[in-house]
Amino acid sequence: MEQVKPIEKKKSRILAIDILRGITIAGMIMVNNPGSWGHIYTPLGHAEWLGLTPTDLVFPFFMFIMGISTYISMRKYNFEYSHASLVKIIRRTIVIFAIGLAIGWFSRFCYTLAGSDSSIPLGQRLLDAANNFSHMRILGVMQRLAICYCAVSVIAITVKHKIIPYIIGVLFVGYAVLLLCCHGLEFSLDNIVYVVDNALFGDSHLYHDTVRSLSGTVSSASEFSVEIYQRQTLPIDPEGLLSTIPSIGHVLIGFLCGKIIMTEKDNLQRVLKFLLVGAALTFTGFLLAYGMPISKKLWTPTFALTTCGFAASLLALLIYIIDVKGYKKWCKFFESFGINPLFMYVLGGVLGILFGSIHIGDASIKTWIYAHTLVPMLGDETFASLVYALLFIAINWSIGYILYKKKIYIKI
């Protein structure tokens, strides 16, 4: 009797993952490039210290998706340690981290050169602008992505996956204890996040953030007192090394959700499971926020739980709309961002630097477009700032769309 071989099912790519990735990259580019930082709509700004805005969701959404992508990519190694897999992880980590450093250096170079005295010889100005290492920021978005990718990938091939939830718990609880016991929720130089980063990197290599803080109260003639606030700038880095600890747990949550994607073959079941995961994480994050406030700049465990919950819920919705119902025509815009995510993010950063530093006459390209064109045309500085951000996204998309049509995938 002839043996019948089982028919192998063709693996179908889940388009919703690319679209969510594309939405987050487009969102990151938009919120990083308004026409004017002094004129943005409230939802398009980050929470100053504690709290959550829609803008605070884009970066953690990408971290969540990176966790899913890491699970998918590590499957080809069967989640087993090998010298080749470790070398590839380390090499990619170094490349991503180095790109982050290069963007920071390039930004300082361009803006220093643009603001230099034109009477100084060009060679000297170039040399002075290039020698900006003494104040170059060490950490940043790309650097955090690199560290989290490395940590999660190594965990994926060296640890039994059933203990990953316990690793997440240890990371979250340990970090929460540090924050609660070491002034971690204060915007001050006593904050443990600053203390650690300053000891490792030094004040001049950290991002300096400005927050409106309560400076005191003044009693009025009535029974009420008036609170007085002042704006304070301190070198507390939102992508600091200590706050990367819960970020690793954040990506690990995405990693576990990647297992749902790959082991559950029915899209409706995927939708159901992601809705349950999303609801559970979001509820837990908001519930625990009574004791541990939600904060992106500190990447508190409640921030990680809540944003992972939102991301899982949105992914469930996208899977239902795109992969179950088949509504895909609207996706192509975001797919152009989603298939080359890190390249598109780097492109947005580089173009943003060039638009802000290259001068035509007495104004930069950005100033000509925003202040000299959009503001007079639209008559509203805040709306013009949003329109500039949307136009900037369109410029980036046009490059991404060419790569998409030519099926060019640039892996970083």
N, C-alpha and C positions, 0 to 999 in steps of 0.2 A: 504493500500500500504506500502510495507516494505521500511523503510528508509535506504538509502545507506550511510554508513559512508565514509567520505573523506579519501583517502589513504594518510597517512603521508609519506612525502618524507624523505628518509634516509639522515641524515646529512653527508656530505662528507667533510673530512678534507682537507684543502688546503695545499698540500705538499710544495708548493713554500714558504710558511711562514717559515716552519722548515728549508728549505734549505738556505734561506737568513740568518736566525738566525745562522745556522751552518757555513756558509761562514764567517760571521762576527766574530764568536768565534775563528775559525781556524786562521783568519787574525790577531785577537788580540794576540793570542798565538805566532804566527810567528814573528810579529814585536816587541814583548816584549822579544824574546829569540834569538837574533842573536849570532853567534859564537863570534863576537867581536863588541862592540859598535863603535870602531874606524874604522871599515871596513864594511860599509853597502852601498848598492846601494842607490842612492839619492831618488828614489821613496819609499824606505822602511824606510825612516826617516821622523820624524815630521817636519813641518815648524818650524823654530826656534822661531819666534814670530808672525809675520803677514804672511798670505799666506795660501796655501792649497796644500797638497800632497796626493797621493793615501792612504798613511798610516793614514792620518787624517780622513779618511772616516769610518774606521772600528768601532770605539766607537760610533759615532753618528748614524751609521746604527743600532747598537744594541739598542740604546735608542729609535729609531724610531719603531723598532719591539716590544720593551717593551711596547710602547704605544698601539700598535695593540693588543698585548696579554692582556693588562689591560682591554681594552674594552671587549674582549671576556670573560675574567674571571669575570668581574663585571656584565655581563648580567644575571648570575645565581641569583643575588640579585635583578634583575629587576631595577638596578640603584637606588634603594631606600635605605635610611639610616636605619640601624638596629644596635643594640648593638653587635650582633654576627659578622656582617660584619666589624664593626670598630675594634673590638678586633682582628680579623684575620689580618686586614691590619697592625695594630700596632705591632702585634707579628712578622709578616713576616719582617716588616721594621727593627725591633730590631735585628732579626737574621741575615739579610743581612749586616747591619751596623757592627754588632759584628764580623762577619766573615772577613770583610775588616780590622778591627782593629787587629784581630788575625793574619792575614797574615803579616801585617806590623810588629807586635811584633815578629813573628816567623822568619822573614827575619833578623831582627837585632840580634835575639838570635843566629841564625846559623852562621852568618858572624862574630859576635863578638867572639863566641866560637872558630871558625876556626882560627881567628887571634890572639888568646890569647897565652900568654907565657906558654909553656908546663911544665915549671918548677914549676908552681903554682899548688897546689893540685886540682884535678878534681872537687871536691865539690865546692871549692871557685870559680873556673872558671865558673861552671854552674850557680852559684848564681849571679856572676857579669854579665854574659851574659843575664840572665833572667831579671835582674833589669835594663831594658832599657827604662822605661816609661818616663823618663825626656826628651828624644829626639825622642819619638815615634810620627810618623805622624798621626794626627787625621783624616784627610780626605783622599780620594782616590777614585778609580774607583767604588769599591763596595759600599762605603759610598754614593757616588753620586747617584748610582742606587737606594739605599735604600730611600734616601730623595725624589727623583723624583717619585718613585713608590708610596710612602706614599701620597705625595701631589696630584698626579693625581688621585689616587684611592679615596681619600676623596672628591675631586672635583666631581668625577664621580657619587657619591651617595648623594651629598648634593646640587648640582647646576644644574639648567636646562641646558641641553646640547646646546641649541641654543645660550647661552651667552658665551660658551667656546671660540669661536673666538675672542671675545672682551677681555677675560682674557689673551689670548695669546698676543694680541696687547698691552695691558697695561704692561705686563711683558717685552716684547721686547722694547717698546718705553721708559719705565721707566729706564731699564738697559742701553739703548743706551745714554740717557741723562746723566746718572751718569758717563759713560765712557768719554763722550765728555767734560763734565764740570769739571771733577775731575781727570785729568791726566791719565785716564783709558787706553789710548793707548800707554803710555810711559812705557819703561822697566826701572823703577826707584822706589825708596822707597816712592815717592809721589803718586804712583798709588793707586787709591781708592780700588782696589781689595786687594792689600797688606795691606793697612791701616785697612780695616775691619777685614781681617783674622788675622792680627797681634794683634789687639785689643781683639779679641775673644779667640785666641788659643796661641798666643805667637810665636816668631820667631823660637824657637827650635822645634815646632810641625808642621812646614810647610815644604813642598817640596822646595828644593833649586834648581832653574833652572839656566842654563847657556846659555847666548845669546850673539852673536857677535853684538856689537853696535858701532855706529860711535862716535869716541872720539874727532875728530877734522879734520882739513884740513891743508895741508902745500902747500904753493905756490912754484911752480917750476920756473926754469929760463924761461920757455916758458910762454905762456898765460894761461896754464892749471894749475889747482890745484889738489893735490893728497889727496884723502880721507884716513884717518887712522882709522882703526877699532881695537877694543880690545874685548876680551871675558870677560864678566862680570857675576858673579854669585849672584843672589838675591833670597830671600825667597818668590817668587811669585808663589803660588800654582795653577797649572792648573786645579785642582778640588776643588778650594776654595769655600767657602760658598756663597759669593756674586755672583760668576759666575754660581752658581747652579740655580739662578733665571731664566735666559733664558733657562737653561736645562729643567726646568719644562715645559716651553712653547714648547720646542722641543718635549718632550714626549706627550704633549697634541695634537700636530699635528699628531703624530702617532695614538693617541687615536681616533681622528676624521677619520683617514684613516681606522681604525678598523671598524668604522660604515659602511664605504663603503663595506668592506669585508662581513659583516654580513647581510646587507640589500639588497645588489645586488647579486642575485643568479646566474646570467649568467656570466661565466668566461670571455667571450669576452667583455662584458660590464664592468667587473672589470678592464680588461686590458686597455680599452679605458679611463676609468675614472682616473686610476692611471697614465697613460701617460699624461693626461691633468693636473692633479695635480702636477706631477713631473715637467713638462715644466713650469708651472706657478710659482712654488716655486723657481726653479733654476734660471729662468729669473729675478725674483724679487730680489733674493739674490745677484746675480752678478750686477744688476743695482744699488742697494743701497750700494754696496761695494765702490762706488766712494766717499761716505760720511762716511761710517762705514766699515772699512776694515774687511776682513774675517780672523778670528783667532780662532783656536781651543783652545789655551791656555787661551784666554779670553772668549771663547764661545760666540762670538759676535752674535747678532741677524741675521746678514747676513750669518754667519757660519751655524747657525741652519736652516735657510731657504734653503740655497744651498744644504746642506747635506741631508736634508729631501727630497728635490727635486730629488737628485740623487737616494736616497733609494727608493722612490716611483716609479721612472722610472725603476730601476733594478727589483723591485718586479713585475711590469707589464710584463717585459721581462720573468721573471721566471714563472709567472702564464701561460703565453702563451706557453712557451717551455714545461713545466712540466704538467700543469693541462689541457691545451687545446690540445696540440699536443701529449702528452703522452710520451715524451722522459724522462724516469725516471731512466734508468740503471746507468747513471753517478752520480746520486744523493746520493747513499748510503754512500759514504765517508763523505759528509757533513751532512747527516741525523744523523750520529752517534754523531756529535757535537750538532746538532740542537735540539735533543729530551731531552738532559740534559745540557742546555747551561751554567747555572751558575755553576753547578758542574764541568763541563769541564774547565771552566775558572779558577776556584779555583784550580783544579788539575794541570793545566798548571803552575799556580803561585807557588804552593808548589814544584812541580818537578823542576822548574827552580831554586828555592832557594837551594834545595838539591844538584842538579848538580853543582851549583856554590860554595857550601860551604863544601861539603864532599871531603876530600882530600885522594888520594891514593899516598902515598909517599910524594913528594914535590909539587904535583899539584892536582887541583880539577878534578872531573869527566869531567866537561866542558872543562877544559884546555887539558886534555888527548885526548878527542875526537876531539876538534877543532885544537889546536896548534900542538899537537904531532902526530895526525893522518891525519886529513883532509888537513891541509895546506901543509905538505910534499907530500901528495898523489896528490893533485890537482894543487899545485904550484901557486895558486892565493888566497891571503888572503880574498879578498872581496867575491869571488865565494865560497870559503870554508865556510865563515860566513853564506852565504845563505843556503848552503847545510846542515850545522849544524841546522839551524832553521827548515828546511824541515824534517830532521831526528827527531827533537824534536817533531814536529807535528805528525809524524808517531807513535812515542812512545805513545803520548797522545791518538791518534786515536785508537790504539790497545786496550786500556782500554775502551774507549768509545764504540768500536764495540762489545766488550763482553757484555756490558750492553744493547746495542741495540738488539743483537741477543737473549738475555735472557728476553727482554722486561722489563728491570728494569729501572724505571723512578725515579730519585732522585730529589725531589722538594725542593727548598730552599726558 
